[in-house]
Amino acid sequence: MKPKTTDTEDRVAVVTGGGTGVGRGISLALANGGVAVAVNYSRSKDDAENTAAEIERVGARSLVVQADVAKEVDVVRMFREVENAFGRVDFLVNNAGYTKYLDHRDIDAHTSEVWRRTLGVNLEGSFLCSREAIRLMTRNRWGSIVNIVGTAGITGLGSSIAYCASKAGVLSVTRSLALAFAPEIRVNAVSPGWIQDTRWSTGMEDAIEQAKRATPMRRLATIEDIVETAIFLLTGSHFVTGQNIVVDGGRVVY
């Protein structure tokens, strides 16, 4: 989905985990609307650089910036680099995520290390990036943030208990920030269900088939489905804030 030019002219976006999967799709969609995009990565340097090269090919500006979003010092440095390069931030997509697949009944496997890393990246990372983005957005009294969450934050069913808790926390932070910073800055969330053809679903073919059968739309989401919704919330609807749109083909209705 290509954003409207009037919504994206001279705008700057930061997309965490922007080099692969949904993050890459959102980065390229924004670039197609003329947005300058800072593509963040933690470890996937080659993917981030390839995405940035594609952004440049469509005529938009790009910046590749490494940061572990769970580390405050990294996040502060990242937004300083973005500010130095582009002078502003208008859009933020908190897409970077971490999980470790654990049986929910295996309580002993849910170690303090698992909890710290999962909540550090997913929950605290989203807040830290939002905090730094909002500091820059308030200068222009305008901004839009989208958090990529997932249905695990609603259902309590997911790759681990820590993962579900982290995503539920992001939904809470989404609402709190939306209330605190309206009307200048809008904050929303997108909750994908299973997404086909991503590295998160690699090796889980049986579970994917089960998910398809349990989905009223009889298919899984594509990356494009999620990108379309994220772009709508970022640029296409100026009267929506504090909301979470579930994109899962009707499997979770709430």
N, C-alpha and C positions, 0 to 999 in steps of 0.2 A: 504494500500500500504506500503510495507516495503522498506525503503531507502536502497541504495547501501551501503555496509559496508565501501567502500573506501571513501564515502562522509560523513560518520558519526562516524568513529573510533575516540575514545577519545574526542568526541564533547560534549558540554553542551548546553542545551536549557532552556529557560524560556518561559512558556506558561501562559499568564494571563487568568483568568477564565478557568483554565486547568482541573477542576474537573468534569465538566458536558458538555454534548452536543458535539459540534464541538471541543472545547478545549480538552475535554477528549479523543476524537478520535485522535487528532493530537499528544497528549502526548503519547498515547499508540503506535501509529505508529512510532514515533521517538524512543521510548524505544525498539521496536522490531528491530530497526537498531543498537542498542547498545548505543544510546545517553543517557546520564544522563539528567534527566528532573526535573526542579524545577516547581512544580505545584502551581500556585498562586490561592488564593481565597480571596474574601472579606467577604462573610457571609457563604458560603457553605462548612464549615469545614469538615463535614462527607464525602461529595462527594469527596473532594480533598484528604482526607486520604485514601478512598477506591481506588481512581485512583492510588495514590502512591503505595499502596499495590500491585496492578496489575502490575505496572512497575517493582517492585522488583521481582515479580513472574517470569517475563520473563528474569530476570538476569541483568537488568539495575539498575543504582543507581537513587535514587529519593530524593527530598526534598520538604516538604510542607511548604509554606510560606504565611502568611496572609498579605495582603496589600490592601488598598483602592487606586487604581491607580490614582484617582483624587487628592490625597494628596501627595505633593512633598516629605514630610518627610517620608511617608510610602514607596514610590518608592525607595528613596535613601537607606533606611534601607533594603528593600528587596534585592536589588542588592548587598549590602554589605554582607548579609547573604549568597547569592549564591556564591559570590567570596570567602568567608571564607570556604564554604563547598567544592567547586569544583575548585576554582582557576582561572576560566575563564568563558566566555560566547561566544558561537559561533552562536546560533540561538535564535531569539526572535519571538514569535507569539503574536501579540497584538489582543487578542480575547475577553477580558473583555468588556462588553457593558451594557448600561442602556437605557431604554426607558419608556415612559408613553404614553399610547394610548389616543390620543386627536383628535377630529374632526378639520381638518385644518381650517374650517370656524369659529371655536370657538376661536377667537383671544384672548378673555379675559382669556381663560384657559391656554394659553401659558405665564405663569407667569415668572418673573425673576428667581424664584426658579427652575422652570422646565428647563429653559435655562442653568442656572449655573450647575445644576447636570448633564444634558445630555451632554453638551459640556465638562464638567469637566472630566467625565469618558471616553467618546468616543474619544474626540479630544485631550484635554490636556493630558489625561492619556496615550494615544498612543505615544504622543510626549515625555512625561517624561520618559516612559519606554525605548523608542528608544534612548533618550539621554544617559541614564545610561548604556544601553547595548553597545552603540557605544564607550563609554569611555573604556570599557573592550575589545571590538572587535579590536580596533585600536592597542592594544598592540601586537596582533598576526597578524595584517594586513589582517584579514579575518573575514567575518561574513555575515549572511543572515537574513533579517527581512521580515516577512510577516504580513501584516495588514488585519484582517478580516473586511470587510467593509459592503457590501450589496448594492443592486440595488437602494435603496432609495437615495444614494449619487449621483446617475446619473439621476434618473427620477424626483426627487422631490416629489415622492409618497411614503409615509411610515407612521409610527405610529404617528408622530408629525412633525411639521415644524422644530422644534429644532433638532429632530433626523436626518432628511434629511440633514440639514445644517451641523451637526456634522460629518456625514459620507462623505459629499462632502469635508469638511475640511481635513479629513484623507487622501483622495485621493490626495489633494494638497500637504500635508506634505510628502506623499509617494514619489511623484515626486521630491520635493525639496531635500529630504534626499538622494535619489538615485543619483541625479546630484552632490550633495556636496561631497559624500563619495565614489563614484566610483574611481578606479576599485576594491578597497579592499573589500568594503561592498556593497552588493546588497540589494535593498529595493523594495518590490513588494506588491501587494494587491490581495485579492480574494473577489469578490462580489457575494455572494450567493443570489438567489431569495428566495422564500418560501422553507423552509426545513421541511420535514415531521418528526413527532415523536420527537419534541423537546418541552421543556417547554414554549418556546416563542409562539408556535402555539396552546397551550392548550386552549380549549374553543372557537376556531375560525373555527369550522368545515365548516360552510357555506362559509366563505371566502376562505378556502382551496380548496373546490370543485370548486369555481369560478376560482381560480388560475390554477387549473389543466386544466380546459376547455380552458383557455386562453394561455396555454403553448404549443408550437408546438410539444414538445416531449411527451405531454399528461401525464405527471407525475410531481411530485415535486422532488426536489433534496433530496437525502439521506445524512446523515452525512458522509458516505463513499465517496460520490461524492466530497464533499468539502475537506475532508481530503486528498484525492488523489491529488487534485490540489495544496493544500498548501504544501504537501511534495515535489511535483515536483518543485515548486518555491524555496523551502528551499534548496533542496539537488540535484535535478536532472538536473537543467539547469543553467550552469555557465555563460551564455551569455545573460541572461534576467534580466533587472533591470528597475525600474521606470514604470512598467506595472501593469495593473489591468485586471485580468481574471474574466469575468462574468460567473458564473455557475448557470444558471437558465433555462436550457432547451430551449433557444432561444426566451424567452419572451421579453427580451430587446436586441435589436440589434443596436449597435452604432459604 
